[in-house]
Amino acid sequence: MTGADVLVVGGSLGGVAAALSAARYGAKVILVESGSWIGGQMTSQGVCTPDENAWVEMGGCTASYSALRRAIREHYRTRYRLSDAGMAQEHLNPGTCWVSRLSVEPRVAERLMRDMLRTMPNVTVLDHTDVVGTRVADDRIEMVTLRSADGSIKMLEPAMALDATDLGDLLPITGTDYRLGAEGIEETGEPDAPPQPRPDWVQPFTFAFALELRPRGEDHTIPEPPGYAELKALQGYHTLDGAMRGMFTDYGWWQYRRVIAAANFDDPAFPCDIAIINTGSNDFRGGTLPARDARHAARIMARGRLASLGYLRWLQTECPREDEPGSFGYPELRLRADWFDTADGIAPMPYIRESRRIVALRTVREQDIVVRQREAPWEGEAPAEPPGPRAVFMPDSVGIGHYWLDVHAGGTDEPARFMETRPYQIPMGALIPHRMRNLLAACKNIGVTHLASGAFRLHPVEWNIGESAGALAAFCIAESREPREVWADTALRIRFQKRLLDQGVPLFWWGDLAHNHPAWRPAQELAMWPRRVIGVPSVPSVPSVPFEHDPDVNFRPDEPAPGGRGSCRAERPPQTRAEAVQEQWRALRAQADGSTP
């Protein structure tokens, strides 16, 4: 029998962040991963051009996610000779892909995350290890049974268990209540929900693969995979999706998720461009995950791999050439099987867009985050207040995120959806099951609806979810409290939220304030909590910086603050917003505890 403070099941992006976070707070952590890769969607699933947000270089992610991004850039700056074009980039994007501000080879990202975990002596990583059983009593997970690849059995008694698997695999094993697929409109009130629940409406998965664009004249055509004609008909192979304008033009198919742009390097390691192929044509249309059992899942995934190989065959032999009208095929596209070291050269795991989702204390819905056109008021009705720049305010926020509500068409008859959202907060209540007492969601399996999940599945959001779940698990252990108690007790919750701020986890959206900006912490606290929470009801001599009427999520720290400096305004230069918020925060804190922080 082995003891552990925190058991993290799943080496996903959220799982890595959870393990690091819990360990940072002093908890003894065991991270188990069924395969040999950690990092999930950024590594083994091949989505190594991370889907992020417009503010990610500043205030749009956690400090630890920023550290991972810096490590990626440092790897390419120090290991390879950059070209003038590469050196000229303030924020190096090795692939100059247009879907992201950053790209990284999957193995590089995996190694960097391993390095981060190695800095924590209280984290043990168990690869090739599966959960094969649990013992649950009184809605508490008392024991978890693990089996390693050699068949050995280990039994753990964790104080807290975190499900960081991409499909929410721990939920059915522990009897945790969960949802799968689309809720009906009567349950959620979402404008785009189906009339009745559709548990079969699950987003398609994708097996990504890496291609190198070799010189014209080379031939790297792969053999025709089994069932090619049938798969071509099923998948409807094509090149242009969404905003793509051509194969190799601006906003081109090739540049979309290009990981290595040879033009950024003056190094023999990268003579040619290399891109990850993750498009509508290899979103698998022949079934979804999770499946009804392991055997069915294996069949679906095997066919999904063939569908991706079929797409490569089509690209090499039948795709209309952009440079030669009337000609077909790009045989110079070379499969980089070495990027994943799999028998077929395809990513070892499929990119998972949707998971089982806990029935949580708080569920985020479409209407909480989506931008809607304002409707004209009824006759005699007062005009509605104009919508603010942020989504619905979450007082229990444990992080932030932003992405379109993006639902892919694919394995079912559900139509695709792509809706603008407002920058949103991640509520603590969405991480906590409504019934289980020592289990937390730490990946895509949080309390969001099917529709809202389309905006919560992205890299910095999943990392933030895992980081906050790990911190909450460690906090609960240290305080001898259950997660729902922390959520329900305002004072306890705020104490935990301040711990997150200590760690560099933003709770409120200020897109242009980096974590090391002196106004970051004051702006976070004053936006999240009324003055009485910070310490005192009011400080009339300190001008208040208006938050709720800002036109966007930028703080604009260097702009003049409304109201100036009060009685001292004529004697000193105009006060900036950053100076004003720091002064207000210090005054409130000083009145609260008799000292200036």
N, C-alpha and C positions, 0 to 999 in steps of 0.2 A: 504494500500500500504506500503510495507516494502522496505527500501533501503539496499543495500549491495554493498560493493566494489567488492567482488569476489564471484560468485556463482559456487560451484563445484558440478556437477551432477554426482553422482556415488561414493560409498564408497569403490572403488577398492583399490588395493595397490597404484596405481598411484594417486587416489583421496585423500587418506590419506596424501601422501607425498605432494601433491599440496596444500592442506589446511594448513598443517604445514608451508610450505615454504612461502605462501602468507601472513600468519599471522605473521611469523617471521619478515617480512618487514613492518609490521604495518597495513596491510589491514584488514578490517572487512570481515570475511569469513562466508558463510553459506554452509555447506556440507550436501547434501541430498542423502539419500540411500533408495531404494525401499524396502529393507528387514530389518532384524534385526541385521545383521552382517556387520562389516566393515573389510577391509583387503583382500577381493577378493580371488585371487588364493591361498594365504597363509592360509586362514581361511575357509570361507564358501565353497570354491571349493575344499578344502582338499589337495592341493599340498603344504603340510607343511614340505616337505624336499626340500627346495628351489633350483631351477636350477640356478647355479651361474657360476663363472669362476675360473680359476686356481690362480688368484691373489686377490681374494676377501678378504683374511685376511690382505692384505697390501694396495695396491693402486687401486684395481679393482672395487671400488664402491664409492658412496658419503659418506661423514662423517656422515650424518644422518642415512643412511642405516646401516653403521657400528655401530652406537649407538643402533639401533634396535637389531642387532645381539648380541651385548654385553648384552643388557637387557634380551634376551632370555637365554643366558648362565648363567647370574647372577640368574635368576629365579630358574634354576635347581640346581645351586650350593648352594643356600641359603635355598631353600624350602625342599630339600631332602638330605638324607645321601648318598654320593657317595661311591662306592667301590674303592679299590686301583686302579683298571683299569680306573675308571672314573676320579679319582683325578690325575692320571698320564698324562691325556691329557692336553696339553697346550691350545689347542682350543677345548673345550668340544663339542663333537657331541653326544647328548643323545642317538641317535639310532645307531651310528656307521654305518650309511647307506653309500653305496658306490656311490650313485648318487650325494651326496652333502656332504659338510663339516659341515652341521648343520641340526638339525631337531627340531621340536617344535609341541606340541599339538595345534590343531587349536584354541581352546578356550583360551589358554595361549597367543598365538600371538594376538588374537583379543583384549584381555584385555590390553596387553602391548601397543597396538596402541591407544586404548581409553585413557590410562594413558598419552601418549604423547600429545594427543589432549587436554586433560584437563589442561595441563600446559599453554595453550594459551587461555586467557580469551576472545580474539577477534574471537574465532571460535565457531559457533553454529552448532551442529549436529542434523539433523532431520531424524530420522529413520522412516521406513514405510511411506515414502513420495515419490510420483511420480510427474514427470513433465507431465502435461496434456494439456499444450498449451503454445504458445509463440506469441509475436507480434514482427515482424521484419519489419524494414523500412530502406531503403537505405543501405541494407546489414549490419545493426546493430541490435542486439537483444535488443529491448527496454523494453520488459516485459516478465516475465516467470511466468506461473500459476502453482502452486503446489497444490496437493491434498493429505491429510494425510489419515491414515487408518480409522479415524472416519468420513471421508467425508468433513472435514473442508477445506476451500480454502484459500490459501495465494498467494498474488501477489507480485512479486519482480521486482525491477528495477536495475539489476546489471550493474556496469560499465564494468565488464568483466565476461564472462561465460566460464567455462571449462567443456568439455565433458570427464569425467573420467569413463564412463560406459564401461563394458567389450565388448559390442557389438556396441559401437558408437551410442547409442539410441537417443542422442540429435541431431544428424546430420539430419535425415529426418524430425524431428519435426521443425527444424529451416530453412529447405530448403538449408542446406549446401551441396555443391557438394561433392560426395564421390564415391569411387570404392568398389566393392565387388567381391571376387573371383579373378581369374587369368587374368592378362592382356595378350594380344597377343604379339608375338615377334616383330611385326612391331612397336608397341608402345614403347616397353622398350628396345629392342635389347638384351634381356637376352638370353643367350645360351639355357637355359632350359625352357623358356616360350613356351606355346603351339602355334601352327601356328595361331590360331584365339583366341580371348578372350573367356574365360570360366568362366562366372560369377557364375556357379554352383560349381566350384572347391573351396571349403571352407574346411579348416581342421576340422576333427571330434572333437566333444566335448566328455568329459568323466565324468561320475559320479563316484567319488572315494568313498571308504569306508574303515573303520578301522577294522582290525582283530587282535585278541589276540591269540597267539600260546599257548594253554593250554596243560596240560600233556596228554600223550597218554592214551586212555581209556575213556576220557570224550567225550560226544556226544552233540554237539551244532548245529546239522543239522537243517537248516531252512526248512519250507515247500516249495514245488515246486512252483515257482511263475507262474502266468498265462502266457500261451504261451511259456513255457520253451523250448519245443522241437523246435519250430520255431526260437526262439531266439538263441538257441545253434547252429542251422544250419547257421543262419545269421552271428553270431559273430565268429564262428569257435574257440571256447574256447580252450586255450592252456596255457602253462606257460612260455616258454622261448622266450624272445624277445632280439634283439640286442646283447649286450655283455654278456647276462646271460649264465651261464655255468651249472646250475642245480637249484634244488629247494632250498637247504639249504647249498650248497657248497660256496666256494669263488666266488664272483660275482654272488651270487644266487638270485633267484626270491624273496625270503623272505627278504634278507638283502638289496635289491635294494632301497626300500623306507621305511625301518624300522625306526620308529620314536622313540621308546623306546627299548633299548637293556637292558634287565634285568641285564646283566653282568656289566653294568656301575653303578649300584645302589646297595646299601646295605640298602634297605628301603622297608617296607611292601607295600608301595603304588604301587610298580612295581615288582610283583613276576614273571611276564612272559613278553616276548617280545610282542610289539604291532607294527604293520606295516600298512601303508596306501597302498591300492591296486589301482594303477593307471598304467595300462599296456595296451598292444595292445588288450587284450581280452575285456576290457570294454571301449575302444574307440568305440563309437556307430556308427554302420554301416547302420542305417536305416533312416538317415536324418541329415541335418545340420542346424545350427543356424547362423545368424538370419533367421527366416522363413518368409513366405509372410504375415502372420498376427498373432495376439496373440493366436487365437484358434488353428491354425496349430502348432505354437510353443509349446503350452501346450501339444498337442498330442505327438509331437516328444520327448519332455522331459519326459513325463510319460513313454513312451516306453523305453527311454534311462535308466531310473531308473530301470525298470524291467530287462533290459539287464545286469545291474550290479548285481542285485539280482540273476539272472540266473547264472552268473559267480561264485558267492559264492556257490550256490547250486551245481554246477559242481565240484568246488574245494573240497567240503565236501563229494561228493558221487561218482564222476567218474574220478577224476584226478589220473593218475597212481602214486602210491606211490614210492618215491625214495628209501625208506629204506626197502621196501618189494616188490621186483619184482613180478608182477602178482596180486598184491593187488591194490585196488582203493579207493580213497577218503581219505580226512583228516577231519573227523568229529570233531576233537579237535580244529579246527579253529573256534573261537567264534567271532561273529559280535559284535563290541563295539558300540552299538547304542547310548550309553550315550555320545560319543564324539561329536555328532552333534544334539542330542535331536530331531530327526525327527521321524515320525511315522514308517518309514521303516528302519531306521538306516543308510541310505545313506546320503552323504553330501547334504546340502540343495540346493546347486547350482552346476551346471556342470562346470568343468574346461573348460574355453573358450580359444582356441588357436588362434583364428583369428576373427577379427572385421571388420565392415565397416571401411574404411580408407579415410581420407580427401584427396581431390585434393589439394595438398599443394604447397607452393612456391618452395619447393625442395623435390624431391622424391628419396629415396635411392633404388638402384637396386641391383640385384644379383651380377653383375660384379663389383660393388663398394666394395664388402666385401669378396667375395669367393676366395679362393686360387685355382689357376689353374696351371696345369703343363705347363711349358714354351715350346713353340713350337720352333723348329729350324728355324732360319731366312731363307728367300729365298736367292738363289744364288746372291751374290753381295750386299746383304743387310747387314747393320751393325748389330751386335748382339744387342738384346734388353738389356736394363739395368736390372740387377737382381731385382726381386721384393723385397721391403722392408718388415719389420716385421709387419707393420700396414696396415690397409685398406686405401682407398683413403682419402687423407687429406681433412678435412672439416673446412674451416676458420671460419664458423659460429657455431662451436661446442658449445653445451651446456651440454655435458656429454659424457660418454664412455660406451661401452658394449662389450661383447664377448660371443658367443655361436655358436654352429654349426647351419648351415641352415638346420633345421629339420622340414620336412613336413611329417605328418603322413598320411598313406593311411586309408581310412575309409568309410565315407558316400557318396563318389562319385567314379568315375572310375579313378581319378587321381592317378598316381603311387607315392609311398613313395620316399622321397629324403632325403639324409643325406650327407651334404657337409661341408668340413672344411672351416672355415672363418678366416680372420685376425682380430685382435682386432680393433674395429671400433669406430668412434665418432658419436654422435647423433647431427645432424644439426638442428639449430634453425628453418631453413626454413621448416623442416618437421613437426613442431608443429603448423604452421600458415596456415590456409586455403587461397587459392589463391584469394578468393572473400570476405568472411565474415570479418568484421572489428574488432569485439570484442569477438571473439570466438577462443579458443585454444584447441588443442587435448592434452589430459593428460593421455592417457592409451595406449592400443594397436592400437588405431585408427589414428596414425600419418601417415605422407606421406612416406610410404614404399610400394613397390610392394608386391603382394601375395607371391612371393618367398622370398624376403628379410624379410618379416614379420616373417618367420620361425626362424629368428635369433634375433628378437627384442621383443619377447613376454615374456621374462624371468623376474624373480623377481627383481634383482637389476637394470635391464634396465627399467622396467616399473616404478619402484620407482624413478629413475633418471629422466625419462620423466615427471612424475607428479611434482617432485620437481622443475625442471626447468620451467615448464609451470606455476606453481604457482608463482615463483619468477618473471617471465616475466610479468604476469598479474599485480602484485603489482608495478613493475617498470614502466609499461605503465601508470598506474593510477597516480603515483607520478610525472611522467614527462609530463603528458598530451599528450601522444603520442599513436599511434596505433602500434600493433605488427609489421606490415609490415614496418613501418617507422624505428623502431629500427633495424630490419633486414637489411634494405637498406642503412642505414647511418653507415659507418664504425666506426666513432668515437663513436657514440651512442651505437652501438653494442658492441664494445670493453669495454665501460664503464659498460654495463650490464654484460658482461662475467667476468669482474673483480669482480663484485658483487657476481657472482656465486663462484668464487675462494674464496672470503671472507667467504662464507658459507660452504666451503669444498667440492664443486662440481668439480671434475677434468674435464678438457677440452681436455687433451692430455694423451696418454697412457704411463705411467711409472708404470709398475706393481709392482715394489718393493719399491716404495716410499709411505710411509704412510702419512696421512694428517698432522700429527704432526711433521714430519721430517723437520728440518730447510731448507732443499733444495727443499721441495715440491713446494712451491710457486715460487721460482726462476726458477726451471726446467719447471714448467707449462708455465710461461710467456715467457721464452726465446724460448721454443719450438713452442708456438702458434704464436708469433708476431715478425716481423723483428725489429731490433734495433731502427729504426726510430719511430716505434709506441711507444716503451718504452720511447724514449726521444731523442736519438742522433744517427747519422748515424753509428758511429764506435768509439771504444775505443781501439786503437792499442796496448796499453800496457797491456791490459787484455786478456789472452788467451781465445779463444773460445772453448767451449766443443762441439764436433761434435755430432749432433743429428741424422742427416739423414742417416748416415752410420752405425748406431748401428745394431748389428746382431739380436737383439730381443727387446722386449719392457721393459726390465729391465734397470734401470738407472745405477746400480752398483755404489752406492755413495762412497764406500770405496776404489774403485780402483784408481790408479794414474791417474791424468788428463793428456791428451796429451799436450805436450809443457811445462810442469812444471810451474815454477813461473817466467819465464822471467829472468830478470837481478838478481833476488834474489834467483834463484834456488839453487846456491851453498851454500848459507848461511842458508837455512831452510830445513826442511824435505820435501820430495816430496809432492806436493799438491794433495789432492784427488779430484775426480770429484765433490763431494758435495761442497767442499771448493771452487773449481774453479767456479762453476755455481753461488754460492752465491756472490763471489767477483765480477764476471762480472755483475750480476744483480744489486748489490749495486752501482757499478761505473756508470752504465747506468742511474739508478734512480737519483743518486746524480747530474749528469750532466744535467738531465732533470729538476729537481726542486731545485737544490742547497742544497739538504740535503740528508743524508743517511737514508733510511727507516729502 
